Amino acid sequence: MSARIHSLDAPLPQLCYWDASFLVHATYPAARYHAECYAFLELLSSATDTFSYVSSLSLDEAIFAILQLKVAEDYPDVGFWEVYRENAGVIRSYLGELRILVDRLRIDPRIQVVGIEAEAIYVALENMEAYSLLPRDALHLSTMVKNGIGAIVTTDEDFLQVDDLDLYTCNPRILAQR
């Protein structure tokens, strides 16, 4: 069995987990699926029967990806690492926007930021074996299991092979596999 695929206009789950790909697309205006993910984010913010979870791991991944994208916008002819190594302080100019993202999550009563438990890596290894997931995706899945969450909002195809998972997405390649 594999994940049950839902479009972002499907009925909302009671609990859902946001992975980094959803956060990046929802909050970065130039992202490929920004309009769809932002609209879903707004829908989740007003939904009274849906509670969302985002992990510190998702936030870490999303903040780093957004930081790289912002630097690439401002320094289009230079790679992120080259810019950063030349002037590590360059990241400070983006912190205001990144704090707004984190603060918005912190103040919304329908969003819970959860940490990664120490034992999650053991469950993640099992997830890697069962579903051929990469370590970070396996950690996301172990965090979901720990918190009793059966739905994920993502644009990432890697979760397709996970049994009994409700996968909410706007990625047409994933939606085509329904």
N, C-alpha and C positions, 0 to 999 in steps of 0.2 A: 504494500500500500504506500501511497505517497501523500504529500500535502494536498489539502483541499484549497483550490485557488479561487479567490474572490476579487472582484474589481473594487475600486474605492467607492463605488456607488451602491455596493451591496449593504444589506442591513449590518449595523455595527455589532461587534462582539461585546460582551460584558467587560472583559479584560483584554487588553492588547499591549504588546511590547513593541517599542520602536527600535529598530536597528539604526546604525549610523547612516546607511544609504538614504533612508527616509528622512532623517534629520537634515542631511546635506541638501537633498532636493527640496525639502520644504522651506529651508531658510536661506538658500543661496539663489538669488534671482536669476542668474545665468545658467542654472542647472537645467539639464534636459527635461526633467519632469517637474520643474518648479511649480507651474500653475496647478497641476493635479494634486501634488503633495501638499502645497500650501492650502488649497481648498479643503483637503481632507484634514489637515491640522486644525483649521478653523472649525470644521464640523465637529471634530473631537472635543474642541474647547467648549463647545456649546451643548454637547450631548450630556444629558443628565444620567443616563443609564450605562455609560461606558467609562471605565477607569483605565488610564494609561500608565504604563511603566516604561521608564528609560533607565538604563544602567549607567554607572560611571564609565564603563567600558565603551558603551555607545557614544557617550559624550566625549570621551577622549578621542575616539576615532573621528567623530564629526568635527570637533574643534580643529584637529590637525588637518583634516581634508579641506575645511573652509579656509584655514590659514594658508595652506598651499595654493588654493585657488585665488585668494586675494593677492598674494605675492605675485603669482603668475600674471594677474591683470595689470599690476603696477610695474612689473619688470618682465615684459613679454619676451625679451630676447635672452633672458638669463634664467637658469634653472633655480628652483627653490633653494637647494642646498648651497649653491654658489652664493646666492644673495645672503642667506643666513650665516654662512661661514665668514663672509666678508664683514657683516654687520649684524650680529645676533640681536641687537636692540631694535632692528627693523620690525620685529613682531609686536612691539609695544603699540605701534600705531593701529593695530587691528584689535587690541584687547577690548576696547569699548564695545564694539559690535559683538564680540564673543561673550562678553559679560551680559549683554542684553538677552542673548539666547538663553544662557544659564539662569538668569534671574526670572525670565518668563516661565521657565519650567518650575522654578522654585516656588513661585507665588500662585500657580494654578492648583487649586485643591483637587482637581481630577487627574493630576499627574504625580506619580510617586517616583522619585529618583532612588534607585536601589544600588547597593554595592555588589561587588563580586566576592563571594565567600571563599575562604581558603580552600575548602574541600571541593570547590567547583571544578578545579582542574582535573580531579579524578573522574568526575561525571563527564567532563569535557572529553577526556580520553575515550570513554565509552561511546560518547556521541560521535567522535571521529571514526571509531571502528565501525559503528553501526551504520553511519550515513555518509562516510567518506568526506566529512566536513573538515575544513581548515580549522586550526586552533581557535581563532577568534570567534568564528561562527559557532563552533562547538561550545565555547564559553557562553555565548549569548543564549544558546539553547539550554544549557545547564542552569542559567539564571532564570530563564522562563519556568523551567520545571520546578526549581526551588520555590518560586513564587506562585505556582499553580496557574500559570498563564498558558493558554493553548492557542493564542493567535499572535501573529507577528505582522507588522506593517513594514514592508521592505521593497526595494527595487532589485534585490539580489536574488539571482536564480539558484544559488547554492542551497537554499532551504527547501527546494522542491522535493527532494528525496526523503524528507523527514515525515515519518508516519504520524498520522492523527494530528497534524498541524494545520491550522487555518491560516493561510497566507493571503494577506491583503496587499494588492499592488496595482500600479498603473503601467507597469512595464509590459509593452505589447508582446514581447517574446514569451513572457511567463503566461500572460492571459491566453495566448494562442494554444497553450498546452492543456487548457481545461477540457 
